[in-house]
Structures are given as C-alpha cells and as structure tokens.
Amino acid sequence: MPTKKPHKSIKDLQRQIAVYEDEAAYKELFFLLFNSLTRFATGIVQSKEIAEEIVSDVFMGIWTDRAKINAIEDLQLYMFIAVKNNSIRKAKQLHKRSAISIDEIDVEMESVYQNPEQRLISDESVSRIEAAINHLPQRARLIFKLAKEDKMRYKDIAVLLNISVKTVDNQLAIALKKITTALGVPFRKKS
C-alpha cells in the first residue's frame, strides 16, 4: 500500500513560496488553510460566497507579496487576522454597522468524521458531541473550533480575537465541560 506524503509545515511552505516562488507549495498552503479560513469568514459575514471571495483575496495577497512573506512570524495567524479584518470590514459594509462583537461570529465545525480513529466512535456519541458543540455559546464554539480543529495556540487565538489567554482557557474549559457532560462523562480540569 503506498504511503501518503506527509504535509509540509506551514513554515516550510511559506519559505518555499517566498524563496523559490513555488506554485506547488502555494497550492498546498491553499488546500491546507482555505476551508478553515472560509468557515471563519462565513461566521462573520454570514455568506459562504462572500467568505470565499475574502479568503481568495487574502491568498492572492500572499502570492502577490510572496517575496515579503518570509518576514511573517506565524503565517497561519497572519492569514486568520487578515481574513478577520477583511470580513469585519465587509460585514460592516453589508449591514451598515460600526462594530461587530466576537459573540456574533457563528462558526460551523468541520465534521468529526476526520480519520479512521474518529470513525470508531459510535454514531450516538458523535451525535451527542455534535449537539453539545452546536449548543455552546458562540464565543466558546469559536474558540473551541480554533483550538481543536484549526490547532491554533491559545496565545494566537487571544491575539486573533483581541482577548486574553485566560479568556481562551476559560472558554475552552466551558466548552469541554459541556461536551463531557453531554457524553455523561465527569469533567476534570487539568491541574
């Protein structure tokens, strides 16, 4: 059975794009981040089509300024912030409002059927997990998605959402407590 080539790190892709103008690395970066960025933008602008436009524009900016992207410390965080800022700007235009709260960002989680290990979870458990996630407060759901699905560090989530790391930690604790309660498992926070 052929082995699947492992994904390069975002830092490796970033370097290949900046130094070698590698279109294959750019394409891999696109496929690695596009869905997460689009779901995030959709939560802000409430339109998948507009969200896809915003994310595509951010990717075009990355390609256009590819010679400068090596100076970016954390490209994933940079792109999430760019998508957030462009999405908020667009949402303000669309809804004629001056401000948007992170409590208004309604993100959709990716399916929990991501790999064979997760497929072993019973359908009933999956349904309960999905229901628990969908019933989380919007802020907790957004932070849970960024931490668990997009694998962002607490510090990066705090920067992206302009909140403290402690708030990120507390919101994740709320999310995990509600999910474990929904599964009938006692919740114990790590010490």
Contacts in CASP RR format, 6 or more apart in sequence:
PFRMAT RR
TARGET T0000
AUTHOR 0000-0000-0000
METHOD contacts of the structure
MODEL  1
MPTKKPHKSIKDLQRQIAVYEDEAAYKELFFLLFNSLTRFATGIVQSKEI
AEEIVSDVFMGIWTDRAKINAIEDLQLYMFIAVKNNSIRKAKQLHKRSAI
SIDEIDVEMESVYQNPEQRLISDESVSRIEAAINHLPQRARLIFKLAKED
KMRYKDIAVLLNISVKTVDNQLAIALKKITTALGVPFRKKS
7 28 0 8 1.000
7 32 0 8 1.000
8 16 0 8 1.000
8 25 0 8 1.000
8 28 0 8 1.000
10 29 0 8 1.000
10 32 0 8 1.000
10 33 0 8 1.000
10 75 0 8 1.000
10 76 0 8 1.000
11 75 0 8 1.000
12 25 0 8 1.000
13 25 0 8 1.000
13 26 0 8 1.000
13 28 0 8 1.000
13 29 0 8 1.000
13 32 0 8 1.000
14 29 0 8 1.000
14 69 0 8 1.000
14 70 0 8 1.000
14 72 0 8 1.000
14 75 0 8 1.000
15 70 0 8 1.000
16 22 0 8 1.000
16 25 0 8 1.000
17 25 0 8 1.000
17 26 0 8 1.000
17 29 0 8 1.000
17 62 0 8 1.000
17 63 0 8 1.000
17 66 0 8 1.000
17 69 0 8 1.000
18 66 0 8 1.000
18 67 0 8 1.000
18 68 0 8 1.000
18 69 0 8 1.000
18 70 0 8 1.000
19 70 0 8 1.000
21 66 0 8 1.000
26 62 0 8 1.000
26 63 0 8 1.000
26 66 0 8 1.000
29 62 0 8 1.000
29 75 0 8 1.000
30 59 0 8 1.000
33 76 0 8 1.000
33 79 0 8 1.000
34 55 0 8 1.000
34 59 0 8 1.000
35 110 0 8 1.000
36 110 0 8 1.000
36 149 0 8 1.000
36 150 0 8 1.000
37 55 0 8 1.000
37 58 0 8 1.000
37 79 0 8 1.000
37 80 0 8 1.000
37 83 0 8 1.000
38 48 0 8 1.000
38 51 0 8 1.000
38 52 0 8 1.000
38 55 0 8 1.000
39 51 0 8 1.000
39 107 0 8 1.000
39 108 0 8 1.000
39 110 0 8 1.000
39 145 0 8 1.000
40 51 0 8 1.000
40 80 0 8 1.000
40 83 0 8 1.000
40 84 0 8 1.000
40 87 0 8 1.000
40 105 0 8 1.000
40 107 0 8 1.000
40 146 0 8 1.000
41 50 0 8 1.000
41 51 0 8 1.000
41 52 0 8 1.000
41 54 0 8 1.000
41 55 0 8 1.000
41 83 0 8 1.000
41 84 0 8 1.000
41 86 0 8 1.000
41 87 0 8 1.000
42 48 0 8 1.000
42 51 0 8 1.000
42 107 0 8 1.000
42 108 0 8 1.000
43 51 0 8 1.000
43 87 0 8 1.000
43 105 0 8 1.000
43 106 0 8 1.000
43 107 0 8 1.000
43 108 0 8 1.000
44 51 0 8 1.000
44 84 0 8 1.000
44 87 0 8 1.000
44 88 0 8 1.000
44 90 0 8 1.000
44 91 0 8 1.000
44 100 0 8 1.000
44 104 0 8 1.000
44 105 0 8 1.000
45 51 0 8 1.000
45 54 0 8 1.000
45 87 0 8 1.000
45 90 0 8 1.000
45 91 0 8 1.000
45 94 0 8 1.000
46 91 0 8 1.000
46 106 0 8 1.000
50 90 0 8 1.000
50 94 0 8 1.000
51 87 0 8 1.000
54 83 0 8 1.000
54 86 0 8 1.000
54 87 0 8 1.000
54 90 0 8 1.000
55 83 0 8 1.000
57 86 0 8 1.000
58 79 0 8 1.000
58 82 0 8 1.000
58 83 0 8 1.000
58 86 0 8 1.000
62 69 0 8 1.000
62 75 0 8 1.000
62 79 0 8 1.000
69 75 0 8 1.000
72 78 0 8 1.000
74 156 0 8 1.000
76 150 0 8 1.000
76 152 0 8 1.000
76 156 0 8 1.000
77 152 0 8 1.000
77 156 0 8 1.000
77 159 0 8 1.000
77 160 0 8 1.000
80 146 0 8 1.000
80 150 0 8 1.000
80 152 0 8 1.000
80 156 0 8 1.000
80 160 0 8 1.000
81 159 0 8 1.000
81 160 0 8 1.000
84 160 0 8 1.000
88 100 0 8 1.000
91 97 0 8 1.000
91 100 0 8 1.000
92 98 0 8 1.000
92 99 0 8 1.000
92 100 0 8 1.000
102 138 0 8 1.000
102 139 0 8 1.000
102 142 0 8 1.000
102 161 0 8 1.000
102 162 0 8 1.000
102 163 0 8 1.000
103 137 0 8 1.000
103 138 0 8 1.000
103 139 0 8 1.000
104 138 0 8 1.000
105 138 0 8 1.000
105 139 0 8 1.000
105 142 0 8 1.000
106 138 0 8 1.000
106 141 0 8 1.000
107 138 0 8 1.000
107 141 0 8 1.000
107 142 0 8 1.000
107 145 0 8 1.000
109 130 0 8 1.000
109 133 0 8 1.000
109 134 0 8 1.000
109 141 0 8 1.000
109 144 0 8 1.000
109 145 0 8 1.000
109 149 0 8 1.000
110 149 0 8 1.000
112 118 0 8 1.000
112 121 0 8 1.000
112 126 0 8 1.000
112 129 0 8 1.000
112 130 0 8 1.000
113 119 0 8 1.000
113 126 0 8 1.000
121 129 0 8 1.000
125 183 0 8 1.000
128 182 0 8 1.000
128 183 0 8 1.000
129 179 0 8 1.000
129 182 0 8 1.000
129 183 0 8 1.000
131 182 0 8 1.000
132 178 0 8 1.000
132 179 0 8 1.000
132 181 0 8 1.000
132 182 0 8 1.000
132 183 0 8 1.000
133 141 0 8 1.000
133 144 0 8 1.000
133 175 0 8 1.000
133 179 0 8 1.000
134 141 0 8 1.000
135 178 0 8 1.000
136 144 0 8 1.000
136 174 0 8 1.000
136 175 0 8 1.000
136 178 0 8 1.000
137 174 0 8 1.000
139 171 0 8 1.000
140 171 0 8 1.000
140 172 0 8 1.000
140 174 0 8 1.000
140 175 0 8 1.000
140 178 0 8 1.000
141 175 0 8 1.000
142 161 0 8 1.000
143 157 0 8 1.000
143 161 0 8 1.000
143 168 0 8 1.000
143 171 0 8 1.000
143 172 0 8 1.000
143 175 0 8 1.000
144 171 0 8 1.000
144 172 0 8 1.000
144 175 0 8 1.000
144 176 0 8 1.000
146 152 0 8 1.000
146 157 0 8 1.000
146 160 0 8 1.000
147 154 0 8 1.000
147 157 0 8 1.000
147 168 0 8 1.000
147 172 0 8 1.000
152 160 0 8 1.000
154 165 0 8 1.000
154 168 0 8 1.000
154 169 0 8 1.000
154 172 0 8 1.000
155 165 0 8 1.000
157 163 0 8 1.000
157 168 0 8 1.000
158 164 0 8 1.000
158 165 0 8 1.000
158 167 0 8 1.000
158 168 0 8 1.000
161 168 0 8 1.000
173 189 0 8 1.000
176 187 0 8 1.000
176 189 0 8 1.000
177 187 0 8 1.000
177 189 0 8 1.000
180 186 0 8 1.000
180 187 0 8 1.000
181 187 0 8 1.000
END
